[in-house]
Amino acid sequence: MQYRWEVIEISEKRDVSKEDIIKRFKRIEGQVKGIQRMIEEDKNCIDILTQIAAVRAAVNKAGSLMLEKHSMTCIENAAASDDRKKAVEDLTKAFQSFISFTDR
């Protein structure tokens, strides 16, 4: 499925764009590098685990935003398409994929 990355309104409070998603993942990348440094420097295990939890939460949030964007695209495609069943199947696959990942 092709994404249209123009800014779309996700909620009344914020818009999300491709650049926003990329910034999130760059921040996550920095957090992971920080965790690597903490391990190399033998930092406190509780502090490292706290940072790991923060990375997991950040990845889940980014995934939620991507899923939200994908959902909007699927809904728009379903409304404009004669093959609504295919659009709903694509949306269902996306939800199942994300939910099975976050439940692990």
N, C-alpha and C positions, 0 to 999 in steps of 0.2 A: 504494500500500500504506500503510495506517495504522500508525504506530508506537505502541507502548505505552511511554511514557517512564518508567515506574516504574524504580527502580534494579534492574538485573539483574546477576547475577554473570557477568562476562566471563572471569575467570580466578580462580584461588585467591587472587591478590594484590590485586585491585581490583574495584570496582564502577564502573559508569559511568551517569550520569543525563543528562537533558536539560540541567540546570544545568552539569554538567561540560563538556559539549560547547560550550555557550554561553561559558563562561569561557575555554576554549581559543581560540575565535574572537575574543573580545575581546582576549586577549593577542596574537594574531596581528595584529589591527587596530593595536594599539599598536606592534608591531614594524614594520609597514609605514609608519606615520606617522614612526617614528624614521628609517627609511631615507630617506623624503622629506626630512626635516630634514638628514640627512647630505649628501644631494645638494645641497640649497640652500646649505649651508655649505661646499661644496667639500671634503668630507672625503676621506681616502685611499680610492682605488678598491678596494684589497684589503679594507679594512674594510667597505666597502659590500657587496662581493660576499660576504663572510663572513656578513653579516646577511641577505642575500638567500637564501643557502643555508640559514640557520636558519629562515627563514619557509617555504621550500619543505618542509623536514623537518617543521615543525610542521603544515602543511596536510596533508601525507601521513599523519601520525600521526592527525590528526583524521578524515581520510577512512577510515583503517583501522578506527578505532573505530566510525564510522558503518556501515561495511560489516559489521563484526562484529555490530553490533546488528541490522542488516537481516537478516543470515544467521540469527541466532537467531529472529527473527520469522518468517522464511520456513520454517524447520524446524518451528517450533511450529505454524504454519498447515498445513503439509503433513501433520503427524501427526494434526491434527484435521479434515482435509478429505478429501472423496472425490476432489477434483480435485488430486491430488498433482502431476500433470504440470504444471499451471499454476504451482504454488508453486515447483517446480524451475526452470521457465522464468524466473520472476521473479528467483530467486536467480542464475541464470546471467547474465541481463541486467545485474544489479547488478555482478557480478564483471567482466564484459566492459567495462562502462562505466568502472569504477574503474581497471582495469588499463590500458586504452587511454589514459586520462588521465595516469597516472603514468609511462608509457613514453615520452611525448613528449619 
